[in-house]
Amino acid sequence: MNSPSANADGPVPSAEFAVETRDLVKTYGRAAAPVQALRGVSLNVQRGERVALLGKSGSGKSTLLNLLGGLDRPTSGSILVAGRDLAIMSPRDLAGHRLTTVGMLSTIKLLVGSILFVQNGSHLGVSQEGGQIQ
């Protein structure tokens, strides 16, 4: 595993990775009963690599995806996606990141169980072109 170097502005992204996290921590709640959903997660995903997140309920899968998608911010650690540090991006830049860099499809309340995935995507504004979901 390669580690990004650092400068005064924080980690310098490695050109070979699409996603890099370093010592990622996410804690919910405060004081008496905080819940640490992620504890020191470091991850490298190379460009073009396919990755599956597997784990028990409550293991942090959705938390990690929400952080990578720019929907939430880490308590500590760094997140680099496509060479950009999500932790220092403005809300406007994060919205642009979600629009142009990542795509997320919720499986909780937005999907209709009696139709195909592609049909669910079309009612959410997702299209299929050339056999790939756009």
C-alpha positions, -999 to +999 in steps of 0.1 A: +000+000+000+014+034-009+009+063+014+004+098+002+031+123+011+022+154+030+027+192+027+015+222+047-020+218+031-023+181+041-020+149+022-008+150-014-030+127-035-014+098-053-021+098-090-027+060-090-056+060-066-092+070-073-100+068-035-077+072-005-086+074+031-062+077+060-071+071+096-107+079+090-128+083+121-166+091+123-182+095+157-219+102+162-233+117+194-215+135+222-203+133+257-220+104+276-227+080+248-207+086+216-209+059+189-177+055+169-190+042+135-155+042+119-122+038+137-090+046+118-101+033+084-073+035+058-082+024+022-067+027-013-088+020-044-070+021-077-085+037-107-106+011-126-107-012-096-140-027-084-146-029-047-174-045-026-181-034+010-192-064+030-200-065+067-226-070+094-253-045+101-238-016+120-202-022+108-198+012+091-205+004+054-231+031+049-211+056+070-181+051+048-201+055+016-217+086+029-183+101+036-169+091+002-200+106-014-195+139+004-228+135+022-212+137+056-179+148+071-154+127+091-146+134+127-110+131+118-088+116+091-085+124+054-106+114+024-092+119-012-116+111-041-103+117-076-074+136-061-096+161-041-096+163-003-133+162+007-125+173+043-116+208+031-142+213+004-169+239+007-205+228+007-208+241-028-177+221-039-191+190-022-224+195-042-203+196-074-184+165-063-217+147-059-229+159-093-199+151-113-177+125-095-198+101-076-232+085-080-253+070-052-286+053-054-303+048-020-319+014-014-339+025+016-369+045+007-366+057-029-368+023-047-399+006-058-397-031-050-419-044-079-399-029-108-364-035-122-333-016-110-330+003-143-367+013-140-360+025-105-331+045-117-351+062-145-377+075-120-347+089-100-332+106-131-306+078-138-303+066-174-288+035-191-267+041-222-246+015-239-253-011-213-240+011-185-259+030-159-253+068-163 
